[in-house]
Amino acid sequence: MSAVSADPLEQIARLAPVDAAVQETRAIVDRLLGHRVLRRRSAEVSMESALRGARASAVLDGADATLEQVRAGACDDPRVKGALRVSGELGVLADTWPKAPRQVLARLHTLAAADGVDASALGRPRTLGEPAADPLGVGPAPGPAEVAARLDGLGALLAAPASVPALVVGAIVHGELAALRPFGWGDGVVARAAERLTLIRRGLDPKSLVPPEVGHEELREGYGPALRGYTSGTADGVAAWVVHCCDAVAAGARDSLATCEALKRG
């Protein structure tokens, strides 16, 4: 999807399957945000969400790590270490995200890939001939010129009017970055972090309680096919991708609801 003006986003949001998925997901997120535990222990839920989200995002990029290993700091996989760094800095980057998305993406990649690539490649979009990892089986990534042009369009996405639901904007941001794979290594962690930043900044989940990454891992069998549908550029393909992302956010919200219930039980 190379056209990123507000009009296509509004058209996508009005599609019946998308609207239904958005409404259902909002209801689940609202149920989480209204949980009594959050009155005093929201920071604990946010921290758990960050940990679980980081582990899931790293696994989707190919890491092999259990939650117990990650919690204990017993995993040296560079993808896990990078995802944890990214997760820990989302709150700091949220305000800058809509104003300077390229700057934030460079920072996200620097955090994600610090243990995975040479220092000279950190935060730098790949150049002609440099490979792009494809853990989701999407297919060949676009060339650097197309990547640059579409990254320039991120500002238009993030400036979409308030009438476009945060879930739709976040899904399209995620889809663009996952399709472009602009850096070549760690792009999945970056794309999922960008989706989460969008949901935080546009007010759906201001305290970063929801780990969409957990939902994407839970729904991983459909993740790659949905992303391939997005890259097809068809209305049905893009709509199915947005619905998939809504389902992932809903699953993440349910995961944090379970955390709240566990805290309530003590």
Stockholm file with secondary structure:
# STOCKHOLM 1.0

chainA/1-266         MSAVSADPLEQIARLAPVDAAVQETRAIVDRLLGHRVLRRRSAEVSMESALRGARASAVLDGADATLEQVRAGACDDPRVKGALRVSGELGVLADTWPKAPRQVLARLHTLAAADGVDASALGRPRTLGEPAADPLGVGPAPGPAEVAARLDGLGALLAAPASVPALVVGAIVHGELAALRPFGWGDGVVARAAERLTLIRRGLDPKSLVPPEVGHEELREGYGPALRGYTSGTADGVAAWVVHCCDAVAAGARDSLATCEALKRG
#=GR chainA/1-266 SS CCCCSHHHHHHHHHSHHHHHHHHHHHHHHHHHHTCTTHHHHHHHHHHHHHHHHHHHHHHHTTCCCCHHHHHTTCCCCHHHHHHHHHHHHHHHHTTTTTTCHHHHHHHHHHHHHTTTSCGGGTTCCCCTTCCCCCTTCCCSCCCHHHHHHHHHTHHHHHTCCTTSCHHHHHHHHHHHHHHHCSSSSSHHHHHHHHHHHHHHHTTSSTTCCCCHHHHHHHTHHHHHHHHHHHHHTCHHHHHHHHHHHHHHHHHHHHHHHHHHHHHHHC
#=GC SS_cons         CCCCSHHHHHHHHHSHHHHHHHHHHHHHHHHHHTCTTHHHHHHHHHHHHHHHHHHHHHHHTTCCCCHHHHHTTCCCCHHHHHHHHHHHHHHHHTTTTTTCHHHHHHHHHHHHHTTTSCGGGTTCCCCTTCCCCCTTCCCSCCCHHHHHHHHHTHHHHHTCCTTSCHHHHHHHHHHHHHHHCSSSSSHHHHHHHHHHHHHHHTTSSTTCCCCHHHHHHHTHHHHHHHHHHHHHTCHHHHHHHHHHHHHHHHHHHHHHHHHHHHHHHC
//
